[in-house]
Amino acid sequence: AMAGKAAAAAEPLGRTAEEVAWAETLRGACEPEHHWRYRREFLLRNVGELPAAGSAQLQRLVSLSMVWANHVFLGCRYPPQVMEKALEMAEGIQVTNAPVRTTRDELVAKVKK
């Protein structure tokens, strides 16, 4: 029974092994574990039926997951509609240890000092 418990704990949000395996195929080769954990949660929360490989639906989901992760971890900015959609999809994901970002203008001002 213990082995089952450990496996369940490793699978986020009560997802099936199939869904988790699907998500793993979308991990970036150089993506840090910390970033991936949250991006995987974003993907699994928003996937519904597993989309076909190469489908527009899959590309859109993956793109929005990257927009969100890049925004949270790297401070990247995107057009307002894109940001809005990504943040809406990330509703409820509790990110710990994300860097606290100031706006680009504030960062540039700091560099100039």
N, C-alpha and C positions, 0 to 999 in steps of 0.2 A: 504493500500500500504506500510506503514511503516514496518509492520511485515515481509513482503516479503523481504524488504531491509535488515533487521537485519539477517534474515536467510541466505541470499546470502552472507553477510559479514562473517558469521561464517563458510561457506563452502569454503575451500581454492581453489584457481585456477579455479573457476567456475566449480567445480566438482559437480556431482549429489549427492543428499542425499544418494542414494544407495552406491556410492563409498566412501563417507565419513563414513557411517555406517560400511562398510566393513573394512575400515582402523581402526576404533575404536576397532574392535575385536582383533587387533594385538598389542594393547598397553600393555606394561608390567605392572604388578600389582603395582610395586614400582617405575615406571618410572616418574621422575619429569616432570611437565607440560612443562617446558622450553625445555627439551630434546625431549619430545614427539612431540611438535609442529613441530620441524624441521624434526624429523624422519618420521612423518606423511606426511610432504611435499615431502620427498624423496620417500616414498612409492607411493604416488599419482602421482608424476611426472613420475614414471617408470613402472606403472602397466599395461597400455593398457587395454586389456580385463581382467575382474576380474578372477584371477586364481582359480581353484577348491581347496577347503579346502584339506590340506594334500598332494597337488601335489608338485612335485619336483620344479616346476616353482615358486610356492609360497614360499617354503622353501629357495630357492636361493635368491629371492627378500628380504625376511625378514632378512636372514643372512647378505646380503650386506648392508641393512639399519642399522643393528646393528654394523657392522664393521665400517661404516662411523660415526655413532653417538658416538661409543666408542672412535674412533680416535679423533673426534672433541672435545668431552666434557671430556674425561678421559685420552687422550693421549696414548691410546693403539696402538701398532704397529702390523702389519700383514705382511705376505709375499708380496713382491713387486707387483706381478700380481693382488693379491686381492685388495691391496690398490689402484692400478691404476684404476681398474674397478669401485670400490666404488666412488673414487673421480670424475671419468668421469661421473658417474650417478648423482652425486651431483652438477654437473656444473650448475651455476646460482642460487643456494640456498644461500641467504644472511643470514648468521648467525650473530646475535648480542650477545654480552656478552659471547662469547666462551672464555675459559681461554687461555692465551697465553702460549704455551708449549715450553719448551726447550727440547733438546734431552735427552734421558735417561742417557747418559754418563755425560752430564752437571749436571743433577740432582744428580747423584751419587757423582760427584766431590764436589758438594755443601755440601752434607751430611757429607763427609769425613773431610771437613775443621774444 
